[in-house]
Amino acid sequence: MEKFTSFLKASWEEITQHVTWPGFSELQSNTTLVLVGSLIFALVVGVMDLVFENALKLFYQSF
């Protein structure tokens, strides 16, 4: 149990005194970047799905 409490104390000290937390504006810009990237990725996957769906429909209708 002593090792566990020592681990918790060291972890708390690391988080509160040694970690550099990003500012609000940096978090906001990173969040916007992730959102835009996710939307672009979703759009690309949606277009690919639409193209494959129509290609397969045409392929199966030809038989």
C-alpha positions in Angstrom: 0.0 0.0 0.0 2.9 2.3 0.7 4.1 2.0 -2.9 0.6 3.0 -4.2 0.4 6.1 -2.0 3.9 7.1 -3.0 2.9 6.7 -6.6 -0.2 8.8 -6.1 1.8 11.6 -4.4 4.5 11.6 -7.1 1.8 11.6 -9.8 0.0 14.6 -8.2 3.3 16.5 -7.8 4.1 15.8 -11.5 0.7 17.0 -12.7 0.6 20.1 -10.5 4.1 21.4 -10.7 5.9 19.9 -13.7 3.3 19.7 -16.5 2.9 22.7 -18.8 -0.8 23.0 -19.6 -1.8 24.7 -22.9 -3.6 28.0 -22.8 -7.3 28.4 -23.7 -6.5 30.0 -27.1 -4.2 27.1 -28.0 -6.9 24.6 -27.0 -9.4 26.4 -29.0 -7.3 26.4 -32.2 -6.4 22.8 -31.8 -10.1 21.9 -31.3 -11.0 23.8 -34.4 -8.3 22.0 -36.4 -9.5 18.6 -35.2 -13.1 19.5 -36.0 -12.2 20.6 -39.6 -10.0 17.6 -40.2 -12.7 15.2 -39.0 -15.3 16.9 -41.2 -13.1 16.7 -44.3 -12.3 13.0 -43.5 -16.1 12.2 -43.1 -16.8 14.0 -46.4 -14.1 12.0 -48.2 -15.4 8.7 -46.8 -19.0 9.6 -47.6 -18.1 10.4 -51.3 -16.1 7.2 -51.5 -19.1 5.3 -50.2 -21.4 6.9 -52.7 -19.1 6.2 -55.6 -18.7 2.5 -54.6 -22.4 2.1 -54.0 -23.3 3.4 -57.4 -20.5 1.5 -59.1 -21.7 -1.7 -57.6 -25.3 -1.0 -58.5 -24.3 -0.5 -62.1 -22.2 -3.6 -62.1 -24.9 -5.9 -60.7 -27.6 -4.4 -62.9 -25.5 -5.3 -66.0 -26.1 -9.1 -65.3 
